[in-house]
Amino acid sequence: MDDNEQIIKKFHPDPLYFLIFYFLGIIFLIFSFFFFWYISLLGILIIFLGEIARRAETFYISEKGVTREYRLLSTSKEYAEYEKIQDMKVDQSFFENIFGIGDIHINTAGSSNIEINFRGIKSPYEIEKIIREKM
């Protein structure tokens, strides 16, 4: 992806995809009222780490292709141009379907592996439609 390439849509995984982090953090916060106060620090840390992990992953739909970028301690970037996208698959588990989130797996020509994986995104079928229109 070029720096001057126009971005159509930029998004992160939905917070519901990281619900387990938030749920565990809240459980620790509740237990801290009944047991030891410093358990609340662990709950806050779990919630904080879940949010950091969620915001570290960014997905882009641009004029020329799709990009998945992960920036935490190191940087990982995967890019596929629309004309090289060969196959796209949307996955939703039972609970993901209820919450309206899911995964999009994008394969490119020349590889049998999943090249780009958009995990935990809100309205995956709408995102798939945008990508298919650009293809």
N, C-alpha and C positions, 0 to 999 in steps of 0.2 A: 504494500500500500504506500503510495507516494504521500508526501506531506501536503501537497496541493490538491490531492484527490478529494472530491466532495463526499462527505459522509451523509448518507441518507438516514441511518439510524444507529445510535450508540446506546448500549444497555449492559447491565450487569445481571447475574443470576438473581432471580426473585428471592426475597427474604424467606418465603415459605419453603424454599429448597433447603435452607439452613435451619429449619424449625427445630431440629433436634438440639442444636447448640443453644438456642434461646430457651427451649424447654428445660434442658439440664441446668442451665444457669439460673433459671427461676426456681427450680427445685432446690438447688443449693442455697439460694437466698431465703427461701421459706424455712429450710432446716436450720439456718443460722439463727432464726428467732427462737427456736426451741433448744438448740444445743450451744455451740460456741460461735461467737460473733465473727471470728476470722474465716469461717466457712463462707461467709458472704463475699469475701475477697475472691475466693475460688469461683463462685458463681458469676461475679462481675468479670473475672478473667475469661471464663468460658464464653460468655456473651460477646465480649470484646474480640476474642480470637475468631469467633464465628463471623462477626461483621467484617473484620480485616480480611479473612479468607474470601468472603463474598465480594468485597470491593476490589480485591486484587485481580479478579478475572473480569475482563471487558470484552464485549463482542461488538463488532462493527459491520454494518452493511453499507458499502460504498457504491459508487457508480461503476467500478470495474470488477469488484469481487467482495468476498467476505473474509473477515479477519477475527481470530481469537487471540487475545493478548493476556498474558498472566504476568503481573509484576508484584513480587513480594520481596524476597531477598535477591532473587535473580529475575531475569526477564526471558519469557518464552513467547514467541509470536508465530502464528500459523496463518498463512494467507492462501486463498484459492481464487483464481479468476473465474468469472462466470462461464466462459467458454470451455474451461477445463473441468467443470463440475459434471460428473457423470451420473451420480446417484445421490439421492437425499432420502432420509428416513426419519420419521417422527416417532418417538417412543414416549408413552405415558403409562405409568403404573395406575392401579386403581385409585390410590390416594392422590396422585398427581393430577389425574383426570378430574377429581372432585375440586381440587384447588385451582385448576386451570393452568398448571405449569407442566413442562415436559422438556425433553431433549431432542435436538436435531443433530443427526449424524450426516456428515457430508463427505462423500468419496469423490476423488478426482480421477481422471484418466491416468493410466499407467501405474496404479497402485490398487491392491485389493484391500488394504487397510483403511480404517476410518481416518481421514486426513484432518478434519476439523469437527469438533464436538461442542455444540452450544448446549451447556448443561443448565437445567433448572430455570428455563426462561418462561416468562409469562406469555400466554397465547402463542404456543409454538406453531399452530397451523396458520396464524396470520403472518408470522415471520417467514414460514415456508412459502407462503403465497407471494410475499414481497421478493424473495430470492428467485422463485420460479419465473416471475414476471421479468426480472432482470436478465435471466438466462435466455 
